[in-house]
């Protein structure tokens, strides 16, 4: 059993609720709010104290359970009148929206004992304060928090008003914590990249995004480093307070372990918390853990962004004369988890047989197209529907996973049973199985990337590397050796100009044999004292098509959804596969028949635009190498060098000597 360093002391500030699980008939009433983190701190033997805000009827029981959970001190720092602080929960396992309802929330009147809170912070002297905002006015705490010299963490699950007010008073946070169902994430368009550039998150040393059953993401804004944690599978009894448990474990372990290790251990312990309502059982299970063993356990990761790339086909009798509430629930729950669910009857219409042959064929082809682009099929068995069975067979023949949701346990047919990869009977099993099927296995054993970048050490691709990194992309740079006579100079330059954190991730692919018989001056180095070199002399047939095809193949094999090229619409580009129209068609084809999207952020940029972006990102633009005619020193006369020089001149005229 691992314990925290002696000096680590947490003070948890927030409300206490009575949690009521409406969907679980035999669930216990138990204290919620800050007590979820308290249970985790207690179970891992971390020093902590409670600063509770609650209705008066809970004061006594707060003291009692604070003592039972080994809180070093338990304080009541605020009283709530007009509301009972009863939290009704409609969907305990978070298969979909949990439907939290804080009863009479709008009627609550809260008073915070300003003097008491100040005294607690002075006497208990915590190293860390973990704040859970709520109905109370955060302004009441500004003087105490502003004078606090330790680590300040805030969980902004519901609303961001408190965070905005605190930041406006120049409070600096060590960690801003949120989840994929939080208002802050929604206001950043459910994008991790947008979070990184958010003005709110910029006022913290780091942010932690909890992605329910798919794992979590941690970003260190100071060092600009990313860490991720997988999720561990369990029979989920509830997910209420699981994120608060995760917070406590992760924050308490940060000083002892790497962020990646602390995240993974927190994920595992949160999984245990979700498996039981009984604290004693939770604590016993943790007491037998060796945290080093958790580091080595296989797990799965399915990030919020990755889920948004998976289409899921929902088969079933989705007709007006059938009770389709379960089909709708499957659809809504998958959407809640950011998958792309499809109800083909709703999307493509009902075919009754009275339609024309053309209309029927059109509907059929649309359904086939949905099946083709879907990663998984979920068949909801409500009755003996032939269409559902055909769709199951089609998907099974395609080799894609088939999940049969049999809520009434009526599947008897042997062929149906053998065609399905999974047969499940509850909504919880449906969602768990989707994560299990689509999540990446052995999370810690593989490198994870979400962007493949064709990188050469040239100006454009180097600037793009810095741009992607600044946006939070996990980049795998790919360098292609295709027989170019300047390959060694390119590769040496690449290692010199890439962001340092990407150096260990460079992948080199050798395809030199393809062009070994070419007369192109990119393969056979010219004598620049004697030879003139034009764009036609540098032509290599289908070079860009080859590069992007290879990159896309590697990306799809590794589960990378985006291939980035720094192509710009250069005036000297003569290749037939070097036009904007060609790239648009290729990108469309690859995304339609695979999972890879080609991205060219600079396609409408001038060279001067790229240079400006590079300077803004502190890219060592002067050290990049763009020449295609000389293998050691830029020649200054080949088309690439001419473009580069013209770009710098244009940049200088526009940005350094405007009006001259």
C-alpha positions as CSV (number, residue, x, y, z in Angstrom):
1,X,0.0,0.0,0.0
2,X,1.3,3.4,-0.9
3,X,0.8,6.6,1.1
4,X,1.4,10.2,0.4
5,X,4.4,12.2,1.4
6,X,3.8,13.4,5.0
7,X,3.7,17.1,4.1
8,X,0.9,16.7,1.5
9,X,-2.3,18.0,3.1
10,X,-5.5,18.8,1.3
11,X,-8.4,21.0,2.2
12,X,-11.6,20.2,0.3
13,X,-14.0,23.1,0.0
14,X,-17.6,22.6,-1.2
15,X,-21.1,21.5,-0.6
16,X,-22.4,18.3,0.9
17,X,-25.5,16.6,-0.7
18,X,-27.7,13.6,0.0
19,X,-27.4,11.5,-3.1
20,X,-30.6,9.7,-4.2
21,X,-30.4,7.2,-7.0
22,X,-33.8,7.1,-8.6
23,X,-33.0,4.2,-11.0
24,X,-31.6,1.8,-8.3
25,X,-34.3,0.6,-6.0
26,X,-32.0,-0.8,-3.3
27,X,-29.3,1.9,-3.4
28,X,-28.4,3.5,-0.1
29,X,-28.8,7.2,0.6
30,X,-25.3,8.5,1.2
31,X,-23.5,11.8,1.5
32,X,-22.3,13.2,-1.8
33,X,-20.6,16.4,-2.9
34,X,-17.2,16.7,-1.3
35,X,-17.5,13.4,0.5
36,X,-16.7,11.5,-2.7
37,X,-13.2,13.0,-2.7
38,X,-13.1,12.4,1.1
39,X,-13.6,8.7,0.6
40,X,-10.8,8.5,-1.9
41,X,-8.4,10.5,0.3
42,X,-9.3,8.3,3.3
43,X,-8.8,5.0,1.3
44,X,-5.3,6.0,0.1
45,X,-4.3,7.4,3.6
46,X,-3.8,10.9,2.4
47,X,-4.0,13.7,5.0
48,X,-7.0,15.9,4.4
49,X,-9.6,18.2,6.0
50,X,-13.2,19.2,5.1
51,X,-14.6,22.7,4.8
52,X,-18.3,21.9,4.2
53,X,-21.2,24.0,3.2
54,X,-24.6,22.3,3.8
55,X,-28.1,22.7,5.3
56,X,-28.2,22.6,9.1
57,X,-29.9,19.2,9.2
58,X,-26.7,17.7,7.8
59,X,-24.2,19.3,10.2
60,X,-24.2,16.4,12.7
61,X,-23.9,13.7,10.2
62,X,-21.1,15.6,8.3
63,X,-19.1,15.6,11.5
64,X,-19.8,11.9,12.1
65,X,-18.8,10.7,8.7
66,X,-15.8,13.1,8.5
67,X,-14.5,11.4,11.6
68,X,-15.3,7.9,10.2
69,X,-13.4,8.7,7.0
70,X,-10.4,9.9,9.0
71,X,-10.6,13.5,8.1
72,X,-8.0,15.3,10.2
73,X,-10.5,18.1,10.8
74,X,-14.1,18.7,9.7
75,X,-15.4,22.2,9.6
76,X,-18.8,23.7,8.6
77,X,-17.9,26.9,6.8
78,X,-21.3,27.7,5.3
79,X,-25.0,27.1,5.8
80,X,-27.7,26.6,3.1
81,X,-31.3,27.6,3.7
82,X,-34.3,27.2,1.5
83,X,-33.0,24.0,-0.2
84,X,-32.4,20.5,1.2
85,X,-29.3,19.8,-0.9
86,X,-30.8,16.5,-2.1
87,X,-29.4,15.4,-5.4
88,X,-31.7,13.2,-7.5
89,X,-29.9,11.1,-10.0
90,X,-31.8,9.5,-12.8
91,X,-29.0,7.6,-14.6
92,X,-26.5,6.4,-12.1
93,X,-24.2,4.5,-14.4
94,X,-23.9,7.3,-16.9
95,X,-24.9,5.3,-19.9
96,X,-26.2,8.7,-21.0
97,X,-27.1,12.0,-19.4
98,X,-27.3,11.4,-15.7
99,X,-30.2,13.8,-15.2
100,X,-28.9,15.4,-12.0
101,X,-31.5,17.5,-10.2
102,X,-30.5,19.6,-7.2
103,X,-33.9,19.9,-5.6
104,X,-35.0,23.6,-5.0
105,X,-31.6,24.8,-6.1
106,X,-33.1,28.1,-7.1
107,X,-34.5,28.7,-3.7
108,X,-31.2,28.3,-1.8
109,X,-29.7,31.1,0.3
110,X,-26.2,30.5,1.3
111,X,-24.0,32.2,3.9
112,X,-20.3,31.5,4.2
113,X,-18.5,32.1,7.5
114,X,-15.6,34.2,6.2
115,X,-13.7,34.3,9.4
116,X,-14.0,30.6,10.0
117,X,-12.6,29.7,6.6
118,X,-9.7,32.1,7.1
119,X,-9.0,30.4,10.5
120,X,-9.1,26.9,9.0
121,X,-6.6,27.8,6.3
122,X,-4.2,29.3,8.8
123,X,-4.5,26.6,11.4
124,X,-4.7,23.5,9.2
125,X,-2.1,25.0,6.8
126,X,-2.9,22.8,3.8
127,X,-0.4,22.3,0.9
128,X,-3.3,22.0,-1.5
129,X,-6.9,23.3,-1.7
130,X,-9.4,21.5,-3.9
131,X,-12.5,23.6,-4.6
132,X,-15.9,22.3,-5.8
133,X,-18.0,25.4,-6.7
134,X,-21.7,25.3,-6.1
135,X,-24.6,27.5,-5.0
136,X,-22.4,29.5,-2.6
137,X,-20.8,32.8,-3.6
138,X,-17.2,32.2,-4.5
139,X,-16.5,35.9,-3.9
140,X,-16.8,35.3,-0.1
141,X,-13.5,33.3,-0.3
142,X,-11.4,35.6,-2.4
143,X,-9.4,37.2,0.5
144,X,-8.5,33.8,1.9
145,X,-7.7,32.2,-1.4
146,X,-5.7,35.1,-2.7
147,X,-3.4,34.9,0.4
148,X,-3.0,31.1,0.1
149,X,0.5,30.2,-1.1
150,X,-0.1,26.5,-1.9
151,X,-1.6,24.7,-4.8
152,X,-5.1,25.7,-5.8
153,X,-7.2,23.2,-7.7
154,X,-10.8,23.8,-9.0
155,X,-13.3,21.4,-10.5
156,X,-15.6,23.3,-12.8
157,X,-18.1,20.7,-13.7
158,X,-21.2,22.9,-13.5
159,X,-21.0,26.4,-14.8
160,X,-17.9,28.5,-15.2
161,X,-19.1,31.7,-13.5
162,X,-17.1,30.9,-10.4
163,X,-13.9,30.3,-12.4
164,X,-14.3,33.5,-14.4
165,X,-14.8,35.5,-11.2
166,X,-11.8,34.0,-9.5
167,X,-9.6,34.6,-12.5
168,X,-10.8,38.2,-12.8
169,X,-9.4,38.6,-9.2
170,X,-6.0,37.3,-10.4
171,X,-6.2,33.9,-8.7
172,X,-3.8,31.4,-10.3
173,X,-4.7,27.7,-10.3
174,X,-2.4,24.8,-10.3
175,X,-5.1,22.6,-11.9
176,X,-8.4,23.3,-13.6
177,X,-10.5,20.1,-13.7
178,X,-13.4,19.5,-15.9
179,X,-15.2,16.6,-17.7
180,X,-16.7,16.1,-21.2
181,X,-20.1,16.9,-19.8
182,X,-19.0,20.2,-18.2
183,X,-20.1,23.7,-19.4
184,X,-16.5,24.8,-19.9
185,X,-15.9,21.9,-22.4
186,X,-19.2,22.6,-24.1
187,X,-18.3,26.3,-24.5
188,X,-15.0,25.3,-26.1
189,X,-17.0,23.3,-28.7
190,X,-16.1,20.0,-27.1
191,X,-12.5,20.4,-28.3
192,X,-9.3,19.7,-26.4
193,X,-7.5,22.0,-28.8
194,X,-9.8,24.9,-28.1
195,X,-9.3,24.3,-24.4
196,X,-5.5,24.7,-24.7
197,X,-6.0,28.2,-26.2
198,X,-8.9,29.1,-23.9
199,X,-8.2,32.3,-21.9
200,X,-9.6,30.6,-18.8
201,X,-7.4,27.6,-19.0
202,X,-4.4,29.8,-19.7
203,X,-4.6,31.0,-16.1
204,X,-3.7,27.6,-14.8
205,X,-0.6,25.6,-14.7
206,X,-2.5,22.6,-16.1
207,X,-5.9,21.2,-16.9
208,X,-7.4,17.8,-16.4
209,X,-10.1,16.6,-18.7
210,X,-12.0,13.5,-17.5
211,X,-13.6,11.6,-20.5
212,X,-15.9,9.2,-18.6
213,X,-15.4,5.7,-19.8
214,X,-12.8,6.6,-22.4
215,X,-10.0,7.8,-20.0
216,X,-8.6,11.2,-19.4
217,X,-6.3,13.9,-20.7
218,X,-3.9,16.1,-18.7
219,X,-2.1,19.1,-20.2
220,X,0.8,20.9,-18.5
221,X,0.4,24.5,-19.8
222,X,3.8,25.5,-18.4
223,X,5.8,22.8,-20.1
224,X,3.4,22.2,-22.9
225,X,3.3,18.5,-22.4
226,X,0.5,16.0,-22.6
227,X,-0.4,12.9,-20.7
228,X,-3.3,10.5,-21.1
229,X,-4.8,7.8,-19.0
230,X,-6.8,4.8,-20.2
231,X,-9.9,3.4,-18.7
232,X,-10.4,0.1,-16.9
233,X,-13.4,-2.0,-17.4
234,X,-15.7,-3.0,-14.5
235,X,-19.3,-3.8,-13.9
236,X,-20.4,-0.2,-13.3
237,X,-22.8,0.1,-10.3
238,X,-22.8,3.9,-10.4
239,X,-20.6,6.7,-11.8
240,X,-21.7,9.3,-9.2
241,X,-18.6,10.9,-7.6
242,X,-16.3,8.8,-9.6
243,X,-14.7,11.8,-11.1
244,X,-14.2,13.4,-7.7
245,X,-12.5,10.2,-6.5
246,X,-10.2,10.4,-9.6
247,X,-9.4,14.0,-8.7
248,X,-8.3,13.1,-5.2
249,X,-6.1,10.2,-6.2
250,X,-4.4,11.9,-9.1
251,X,-3.6,15.1,-7.2
252,X,-2.3,13.2,-4.2
253,X,0.0,11.1,-6.3
254,X,1.4,13.9,-8.5
255,X,4.3,14.6,-6.2
256,X,5.4,11.0,-6.1
257,X,5.0,9.7,-9.6
258,X,5.0,10.8,-13.2
259,X,1.8,12.4,-14.4
260,X,1.1,9.4,-16.6
261,X,1.5,6.9,-13.8
262,X,-0.6,9.1,-11.4
263,X,-3.4,9.3,-14.0
264,X,-3.4,5.6,-14.7
265,X,-3.6,4.7,-10.9
266,X,-6.3,7.3,-10.4
267,X,-8.3,5.7,-13.3
268,X,-8.0,2.3,-11.8
269,X,-9.0,3.4,-8.3
270,X,-11.9,5.4,-9.8
271,X,-13.0,2.2,-11.6
272,X,-13.1,0.4,-8.2
273,X,-15.2,3.3,-6.7
274,X,-17.7,2.8,-9.6
275,X,-18.1,-0.9,-8.7
276,X,-19.6,-0.5,-5.2
277,X,-21.6,1.8,-2.9
278,X,-19.9,0.4,0.2
279,X,-16.9,2.4,1.4
280,X,-15.5,-0.5,3.5
281,X,-15.4,-2.7,0.4
282,X,-13.8,0.1,-1.7
283,X,-11.1,0.6,1.0
284,X,-10.4,-3.1,1.3
285,X,-9.9,-3.5,-2.4
286,X,-7.5,-0.5,-2.5
287,X,-5.6,-1.7,0.5
288,X,-4.5,-4.8,-1.4
289,X,-3.2,-2.9,-4.4
290,X,0.4,-2.4,-5.4
291,X,0.5,0.8,-7.4
292,X,3.4,-0.5,-9.5
293,X,1.3,-3.4,-10.7
294,X,-1.3,-0.9,-11.9
295,X,1.3,0.8,-14.1
296,X,1.7,-2.5,-15.9
297,X,-1.9,-3.5,-16.4
298,X,-3.3,-3.4,-19.9
299,X,-6.1,-1.0,-20.5
300,X,-8.0,0.8,-23.2
301,X,-8.2,4.4,-24.4
302,X,-10.9,6.0,-26.4
303,X,-10.6,9.7,-26.3
304,X,-13.5,12.1,-26.9
305,X,-12.0,13.2,-30.2
306,X,-11.6,9.6,-31.4
307,X,-15.2,8.7,-30.6
308,X,-16.3,11.5,-32.9
309,X,-14.9,9.6,-35.8
310,X,-16.9,6.4,-35.2
311,X,-20.2,6.0,-37.0
312,X,-22.5,3.4,-35.3
313,X,-25.4,1.8,-37.2
314,X,-28.4,1.0,-35.1
315,X,-30.5,-1.8,-36.6
316,X,-34.0,-2.6,-35.4
317,X,-37.7,-2.2,-36.2
318,X,-37.6,1.5,-36.0
319,X,-41.2,1.9,-37.2
320,X,-44.2,4.0,-36.0
321,X,-46.2,0.9,-34.9
322,X,-43.4,-0.3,-32.6
323,X,-42.3,0.9,-29.2
324,X,-38.9,2.3,-30.2
325,X,-38.0,3.9,-26.9
326,X,-35.0,1.6,-26.5
327,X,-33.7,2.4,-29.9
328,X,-33.9,6.1,-29.2
329,X,-32.2,5.5,-25.9
330,X,-29.3,3.7,-27.5
331,X,-29.1,6.5,-30.1
332,X,-29.1,9.3,-27.5
333,X,-26.7,7.5,-25.2
334,X,-24.2,7.0,-27.9
335,X,-24.5,10.6,-28.9
336,X,-23.9,11.6,-25.3
337,X,-20.6,9.8,-25.4
338,X,-19.7,11.6,-28.7
339,X,-20.1,8.7,-31.1
340,X,-22.0,9.2,-34.4
341,X,-25.1,7.0,-34.1
342,X,-27.4,6.4,-37.1
343,X,-31.1,5.3,-37.2
344,X,-31.4,4.4,-40.9
345,X,-35.2,4.5,-41.0
346,X,-35.2,7.9,-39.4
347,X,-32.5,9.2,-41.7
348,X,-33.4,7.5,-45.0
349,X,-37.2,7.1,-44.6
350,X,-39.6,4.1,-44.4
351,X,-40.1,1.9,-47.4
352,X,-43.6,0.4,-47.4
353,X,-43.4,-1.2,-50.9
354,X,-45.6,1.3,-52.6
355,X,-42.7,3.4,-53.7
356,X,-41.2,3.4,-57.2
357,X,-38.3,1.1,-57.9
358,X,-36.0,4.1,-58.1
359,X,-37.1,5.3,-54.6
360,X,-36.6,1.8,-53.2
361,X,-33.2,1.5,-54.8
362,X,-32.2,4.9,-53.5
363,X,-33.2,4.0,-49.9
364,X,-31.4,0.7,-50.2
365,X,-28.2,2.3,-51.4
366,X,-28.3,4.9,-48.6
367,X,-28.6,2.2,-46.0
368,X,-25.7,0.3,-47.5
369,X,-23.6,3.5,-47.5
370,X,-24.4,3.9,-43.7
371,X,-23.4,0.3,-43.1
372,X,-20.2,0.8,-45.0
373,X,-19.0,3.8,-43.1
374,X,-20.0,2.5,-39.7
375,X,-17.4,1.0,-37.3
376,X,-20.0,-1.1,-35.4
377,X,-23.5,-2.3,-35.7
378,X,-25.8,-2.5,-32.7
379,X,-29.0,-4.5,-33.4
380,X,-31.8,-3.8,-31.0
381,X,-34.0,-7.0,-30.9
382,X,-37.6,-5.9,-30.2
383,X,-39.4,-8.3,-32.4
384,X,-38.7,-10.8,-35.2
385,X,-37.7,-8.2,-37.8
386,X,-36.2,-9.6,-41.1
387,X,-34.5,-6.3,-42.0
388,X,-32.5,-6.3,-38.8
389,X,-31.3,-9.9,-39.5
390,X,-30.2,-8.9,-43.0
391,X,-28.2,-5.9,-41.6
392,X,-26.6,-8.2,-39.0
393,X,-25.5,-10.6,-41.7
394,X,-24.2,-7.8,-44.0
395,X,-22.1,-6.3,-41.2
396,X,-20.8,-9.7,-40.0
397,X,-19.8,-10.6,-43.6
398,X,-17.9,-7.3,-43.7
399,X,-15.9,-8.3,-40.7
400,X,-17.1,-5.4,-38.6
401,X,-18.2,-5.9,-34.9
402,X,-21.9,-6.8,-34.4
403,X,-23.4,-6.1,-31.0
404,X,-26.9,-7.7,-30.4
405,X,-28.8,-5.9,-27.7
406,X,-31.4,-8.4,-26.5
407,X,-33.3,-6.6,-23.7
408,X,-36.0,-9.2,-23.4
409,X,-33.7,-12.3,-23.8
410,X,-35.6,-13.6,-26.8
411,X,-32.7,-14.5,-29.1
412,X,-32.9,-18.2,-29.8
413,X,-31.8,-18.6,-33.5
414,X,-28.5,-20.3,-33.8
415,X,-27.5,-18.4,-36.9
416,X,-28.2,-15.1,-35.2
417,X,-26.2,-16.1,-32.2
418,X,-23.2,-17.1,-34.2
419,X,-23.3,-14.0,-36.4
420,X,-23.1,-11.7,-33.5
421,X,-19.8,-10.9,-31.8
422,X,-21.5,-9.9,-28.6
423,X,-25.0,-10.5,-27.2
424,X,-25.9,-8.1,-24.3
425,X,-29.0,-7.6,-22.2
426,X,-28.7,-4.2,-20.6
427,X,-27.9,-0.6,-21.7
428,X,-24.9,-0.6,-19.5
429,X,-23.5,-3.6,-21.3
430,X,-24.2,-1.9,-24.7
431,X,-22.1,1.2,-23.8
432,X,-19.4,-0.8,-22.2
433,X,-19.1,-3.1,-25.2
434,X,-18.9,-0.2,-27.6
435,X,-15.9,1.1,-25.6
436,X,-14.4,-2.3,-25.4
437,X,-14.7,-2.9,-29.1
438,X,-13.4,0.5,-30.3
439,X,-10.9,1.3,-27.5
440,X,-7.3,0.8,-28.2
441,X,-5.7,-2.1,-26.4
442,X,-2.6,-2.3,-24.4
443,X,-2.6,1.5,-24.0
444,X,0.7,1.9,-22.4
445,X,2.5,-0.4,-24.8
446,X,2.1,1.8,-27.9
447,X,2.7,5.4,-28.9
448,X,-0.5,7.3,-29.4
449,X,-0.8,9.9,-32.1
450,X,-3.7,11.8,-33.6
451,X,-1.7,13.5,-36.4
452,X,0.8,12.2,-38.9
453,X,3.0,14.9,-40.5
454,X,5.0,14.6,-43.6
455,X,8.2,16.4,-42.5
456,X,11.3,17.2,-44.5
457,X,13.2,19.8,-42.5
458,X,11.9,22.4,-45.0
459,X,10.3,25.7,-44.1
460,X,6.7,24.8,-44.6
461,X,6.6,21.4,-42.8
462,X,8.6,22.7,-39.9
463,X,6.3,25.6,-39.3
464,X,3.4,23.2,-39.5
465,X,5.0,20.9,-36.9
466,X,5.2,23.8,-34.5
467,X,1.6,24.8,-35.3
468,X,0.2,21.4,-34.7
469,X,2.1,21.0,-31.4
470,X,0.8,24.4,-30.2
471,X,-2.7,23.2,-31.0
472,X,-2.3,20.1,-28.7
473,X,-1.8,17.6,-31.5
474,X,0.1,14.4,-30.8
475,X,2.3,14.4,-33.8
476,X,4.3,11.6,-35.5
477,X,6.6,13.2,-38.0
478,X,7.3,10.9,-41.0
479,X,10.4,11.5,-43.2
480,X,10.5,9.8,-46.6
481,X,13.7,8.7,-48.3
482,X,12.7,8.4,-51.9
483,X,16.2,8.6,-53.4
484,X,16.5,12.4,-53.3
485,X,20.2,13.4,-53.5
486,X,19.7,15.9,-50.6
487,X,18.2,13.3,-48.2
488,X,21.0,13.4,-45.7
489,X,21.0,17.2,-45.5
490,X,17.2,17.2,-45.2
491,X,17.2,14.6,-42.4
492,X,20.0,16.3,-40.4
493,X,18.1,19.6,-40.8
494,X,14.9,18.0,-39.7
495,X,16.4,16.8,-36.4
496,X,17.9,20.3,-35.9
497,X,14.7,22.3,-36.5
498,X,11.9,20.1,-35.2
499,X,10.4,20.9,-31.7
500,X,12.6,18.9,-29.3
501,X,9.7,16.9,-27.9
502,X,9.0,15.4,-31.4
503,X,12.6,14.1,-32.0
504,X,12.0,10.7,-30.4
505,X,8.8,10.2,-32.5
506,X,10.3,10.7,-36.0
507,X,9.6,7.7,-38.3
508,X,11.8,7.2,-41.4
509,X,10.4,5.2,-44.4
510,X,12.7,4.1,-47.2
511,X,11.2,3.9,-50.7
512,X,14.4,4.7,-52.7
513,X,13.9,1.9,-55.2
514,X,10.8,3.5,-56.7
515,X,12.6,6.4,-58.3
516,X,16.1,4.8,-58.7
517,X,15.9,4.9,-62.5
518,X,14.6,8.5,-62.7
519,X,16.4,11.2,-64.6
520,X,14.9,13.8,-62.3
521,X,17.4,16.3,-60.9
522,X,15.9,15.5,-57.5
523,X,17.4,12.1,-57.9
524,X,20.5,12.8,-60.0
525,X,22.3,15.9,-58.6
526,X,23.0,18.5,-61.2
527,X,26.3,20.4,-61.7
528,X,25.0,23.9,-61.0
529,X,28.1,25.4,-62.8
530,X,27.0,23.8,-66.0
531,X,23.3,22.8,-65.7
532,X,20.2,25.0,-65.6
533,X,17.5,23.6,-63.4
534,X,13.8,24.3,-64.1
535,X,10.6,23.0,-62.4
536,X,10.3,20.4,-65.2
537,X,13.7,19.1,-64.5
538,X,12.7,18.4,-60.9
539,X,9.5,16.5,-61.8
540,X,8.9,13.1,-60.3
541,X,5.8,11.3,-61.5
542,X,3.0,11.0,-58.9
543,X,5.4,12.0,-56.1
544,X,2.7,13.7,-54.0
545,X,0.2,10.9,-54.6
546,X,2.8,8.4,-53.5
547,X,3.7,10.4,-50.4
548,X,0.1,10.9,-49.3
549,X,-0.9,7.3,-50.1
550,X,2.0,6.0,-48.0
551,X,1.2,8.4,-45.2
552,X,-2.4,7.5,-45.2
553,X,-1.7,3.8,-45.1
554,X,0.6,4.2,-42.1
555,X,-1.9,6.5,-40.4
556,X,-4.8,4.1,-40.8
557,X,-2.7,1.1,-39.7
558,X,-1.7,3.0,-36.6
559,X,-5.2,4.4,-35.9
560,X,-4.2,8.0,-36.7
561,X,-7.1,9.9,-38.1
562,X,-5.3,12.9,-39.8
563,X,-2.5,13.2,-42.2
564,X,-0.9,16.7,-42.5
565,X,1.0,18.1,-45.5
566,X,2.4,21.6,-45.6
567,X,1.6,21.9,-49.3
568,X,1.1,25.5,-50.5
569,X,-0.2,26.6,-53.9
570,X,3.2,27.4,-55.3
571,X,3.4,29.0,-58.7
572,X,6.2,26.7,-59.9
573,X,4.3,23.5,-59.2
574,X,4.0,21.6,-62.5
575,X,3.0,18.1,-61.2
576,X,-0.5,16.9,-62.1
577,X,-0.8,15.7,-58.5
578,X,0.2,19.1,-57.1
579,X,-3.0,21.1,-57.6
580,X,-5.6,22.1,-55.1
581,X,-8.2,20.3,-57.1
582,X,-6.2,17.0,-57.0
583,X,-5.7,17.2,-53.2
584,X,-9.4,17.9,-52.7
585,X,-10.4,14.9,-54.6
586,X,-7.8,12.6,-53.0
587,X,-8.8,13.8,-49.5
588,X,-12.5,13.1,-50.3
589,X,-11.7,9.7,-51.6
590,X,-9.6,8.7,-48.6
591,X,-12.1,9.9,-46.0
592,X,-15.0,8.2,-47.9
593,X,-13.3,4.8,-48.2
594,X,-11.2,4.9,-45.0
595,X,-10.8,6.6,-41.7
596,X,-8.0,9.0,-42.7
597,X,-8.5,12.7,-43.5
598,X,-5.8,14.7,-45.4
599,X,-5.3,18.1,-43.9
600,X,-3.4,21.0,-45.7
601,X,-3.7,24.0,-43.4
602,X,-1.4,26.1,-45.6
603,X,-3.0,25.3,-49.0
604,X,-4.2,28.9,-49.4
605,X,-1.1,30.5,-47.8
606,X,1.6,32.4,-49.5
607,X,5.2,31.7,-48.6
608,X,5.3,35.0,-46.7
609,X,2.2,33.9,-44.8
610,X,4.0,30.7,-43.7
611,X,7.1,32.7,-42.7
612,X,5.0,35.0,-40.6
613,X,3.3,32.1,-38.9
614,X,6.6,30.5,-38.2
615,X,8.1,33.7,-36.6
616,X,4.9,34.0,-34.5
617,X,5.5,30.4,-33.2
618,X,9.3,31.0,-32.6
619,X,10.2,28.5,-35.4
620,X,13.9,28.6,-36.4
621,X,12.9,29.4,-39.9
622,X,16.4,30.4,-41.0
623,X,17.8,27.0,-40.2
624,X,15.3,25.1,-42.4
625,X,16.4,23.6,-45.7
626,X,14.4,23.9,-48.9
627,X,16.8,23.4,-51.8
628,X,16.1,20.6,-54.3
629,X,19.1,21.2,-56.6
630,X,22.1,21.1,-54.3
631,X,22.7,18.4,-51.6
632,X,24.7,20.5,-49.2
633,X,24.1,24.3,-49.7
634,X,21.0,26.2,-50.9
635,X,21.6,27.0,-54.5
636,X,19.4,30.1,-54.5
637,X,18.2,29.5,-58.1
638,X,16.1,26.4,-58.1
639,X,12.3,27.0,-57.9
640,X,12.2,26.1,-54.2
641,X,15.0,28.5,-53.3
642,X,13.4,31.2,-55.5
643,X,10.1,30.8,-53.7
644,X,11.8,30.9,-50.3
645,X,13.7,34.1,-51.1
646,X,10.7,35.8,-52.5
647,X,8.7,34.8,-49.5
648,X,11.2,36.4,-47.1
649,X,11.3,39.5,-49.3
650,X,7.5,39.8,-49.3
651,X,7.4,39.2,-45.5
652,X,10.0,41.9,-45.0
653,X,8.1,44.4,-47.1
654,X,4.8,43.7,-45.5
655,X,5.9,43.3,-41.8
656,X,9.2,45.1,-41.3
657,X,9.2,47.9,-43.8
658,X,5.5,48.6,-44.4
659,X,4.8,51.7,-46.6
660,X,8.4,51.9,-47.9
